[in-house]
Amino acid sequence: MNTRTVSSIITGKTYQYVDNGEPMRGGMKDVFFSPDKSYVVAFYRDLQDFNSRERLKKIVTQYFDSFFNKEGGSYYKNLYTWPTDVVEADKKVGIIVPCYSRNFFFKKGYANNDLLKGKEKEGKWFASAKFRVIQSKSKLDESELGNWLSYFQICVNIARGVKRLHAAGLAHSDLSYKNVLIDPISKTAAIIDIDGLVVPGLFPPDVIGTADFIAPEVLATKHLDKNDLNRKLPNRLTDLHALAVLIYMYLLYRHPLRGGNYFGAVESEEEEDLLMGSKALFIEHPTDASNRNFKREYGDNLTKFYPWTDLKKTPYTITGPYLKALFDQAFIKGLHNPIERPTADAWEHALIKTNDLKLQCSNPRCGQKWFIYNNTKDTHCPFCGTKYNQSIPVLDFFYQFKPSVWKPDNQRLVVYNNSTLHQWHSNRNVIRNEKLTDAQKARVGYFSYFNNKWFFVNEKLSSLKDLTEDRLIPVGSMVEITNGKRLLLLKEEGGRVAIVSLTNN
């Protein structure tokens, strides 16, 4: 083992790394482990000019401090794999990067062999039907996959990570399933390759992105010189395109643009640029069905990858109304008009609100385990087709606009046995984000189905009142949930009223 030492160009601090002559090779860097494998030293193969060095210095000092030494910093430290120092040896510049958490490496990998064991859990392994259907030789082991709700929380984490970058005036520039590691079991994500951050107006991007995630305007203008004002380079708005693609792929296991559009006799690279660039079209566009064929991706094996290749069985509307609206905004309005793309903050809130619409599939063999209530009389799991046979209480929330005037809050909670109510449901002033305290995360009550009746058990709501019967519901007691029931969840400022609809009777 040949251990080398390298010094920081910022503080003079020294770091050790193991050089056996065969480093791991990334796109632009050669990577060496520290002796204890707690960090890596990643050297850029190309010489870094003054601006590149200054960017790296800012990332590991100024931006590191603003991200991690402020409120909520501990949450973000687990979300990003952020470089911590800049070093130099033999005129080569490198960065010090903490090693990924163990949960971001496969324990098993494929269902039928261990070829992926120990490999990084790049998001690509979880974003395609090819790796999850039983008939596929590339199917991942069940112990690696999690369930459908796992990917909702993963998407929330990624959206928060992008939101925080954009709030700091930064853009990732190469957001993709290659630069996002995910673990469906712990429902966590890690955004990597932070050293490529774009500081608009100060540091230009190093790359245009990764195939499948490059925004259409970047592909459509890539032939122009970098100094041409009409050339579109990665920025905050191209991040938002990549974020929308990631979320769509993690929830539906297919690409939103990779359909069957045919552009005549053109070279494969030109065809790819048209499909994802100037001629990009949402595969589920409501009025243009020309891109709804999956044969380019799956050939004659479409049935092998059902239900994900059947847009009638698993349309994007199964993700619920909040996400459906954002997918429309991202892939119809905003596909070729970047300013229309939903923000990361909008995705975060839509994902969280959608989580409140979930129901558990009663089929123990269902691979997804959960689905989103579709607000119809025919409630069934879209993935396995199992009918949902229990009644479903739906709570629609209202807030006090002014004395005696209550308005709908565009938020609802779908109830299943043992589902919970939290402060962010009862009080609209409690925002469900990364800044929640442990006390705010605790449930305030839960729902129970007993003897064909629904009940809400009040655990912490001190002013809960049944408005229908004009009586208080003390902490430690319960109230029956019936159709039309009106509950005042909290009388203080921000308190909501919930009105119950009993559906699927």
Salt bridges, closest charged atoms under 4 A:
ASP19 OD2 - ARG4 NE 2.87
ASP30 OD1 - ARG25 NH1 3.28
ASP30 OD1 - ARG45 NH1 2.84
GLU54 OE2 - LYS57 NZ 3.48
ASP65 OD2 - LYS70 NZ 3.29
GLU88 OE2 - ARG53 NH2 2.71
ASP114 OD1 - LYS108 NZ 3.17
GLU122 OE1 - LYS124 NZ 3.63
GLU122 OE2 - LYS178 NZ 3.67
GLU142 OE2 - LYS139 NZ 2.66
GLU144 OE1 - LYS121 NZ 3.32
ASP183 OD1 - LYS121 NZ 2.80
ASP195 OD2 - LYS29 NZ 3.07
ASP206 OD2 - ARG55 NH2 2.36
ASP212 OD1 - HIS255 NE2 3.89
ASP212 OD1 - ARG258 NH2 2.54
GLU217 OE1 - ARG341 NH2 2.73
ASP239 OD2 - HIS166 NE2 2.97
GLU269 OE2 - LYS222 NZ 3.52
GLU271 OE2 - ARG296 NH2 3.22
GLU272 OE2 - ARG258 NH2 2.56
ASP273 OD2 - LYS222 NZ 3.13
GLU284 OE2 - ARG254 NH2 3.01
GLU297 OE2 - LYS130 NZ 3.88
GLU297 OE1 - ARG258 NE 3.93
ASP300 OD1 - LYS295 NZ 3.73
ASP328 OD2 - LYS324 NZ 2.74
ASP345 OD1 - HIS349 NE2 3.28
GLU348 OE2 - ARG160 NE 2.78
GLU348 OE1 - LYS163 NZ 2.83
ASP356 OD2 - HIS425 NE2 2.98
ASP378 OD2 - HIS380 ND1 3.40
ASP396 OD1 - ARG412 NE 2.96
ASP409 OD1 - ARG428 NH2 2.92
ASP409 OD2 - ARG496 NE 2.72
GLU434 OE1 - ARG160 NE 3.66
GLU434 OE1 - LYS163 NZ 3.39
GLU459 OE1 - ARG443 NE 2.78
ASP466 OD2 - LYS485 NZ 2.75
GLU469 OE1 - ARG471 NE 3.10
GLU469 OE2 - LYS485 NZ 3.31
ASP470 OD1 - LYS465 NZ 3.12
